Amino acid sequence: MLRTDLWVSAFVRRHNDIGHMCVVARKGDPIAGQIFLEVDHLDGTVSLLTPAPSALRAEGDEDRLFQRRFDHVEPEKVRERIAQEHRYDPDLWVVSLEMRKGELGVTELKT
């Protein structure tokens, strides 16, 4: 699997190149830190995508798999969840993205 810092760098650049505001809000372990994607929908709501459990990944699958933890909720709920996760895993990354709609460009677990 691609190093976390390289994956994040490519993700941020791709979204900034297409006109979305995307920044690294918190840096974690450059090699294997977990990535949390915080999406501000610019309407007062935020979504949070977190790494899907590794047991749900197909063997040999090199793509990162995300699950939508919160979808269009108040920002405080997402901030609280990130703070809770950071207490447990201080090596996690948080990438913040502003976009009203569109494709995130990540593989998302379908529920």
Secondary structure, DSSP 4 states (H G I P E B T S, - for coil): ---HHHHHHHHHHHHHHTT-EEEEEE---TTT--EEEEEE-SSS-EEEEEEPPGGGSPTT--S-EEEEEEEEE-HHHHHHHHHHHHHH-TT-EEEEEE-SSS---SEE---
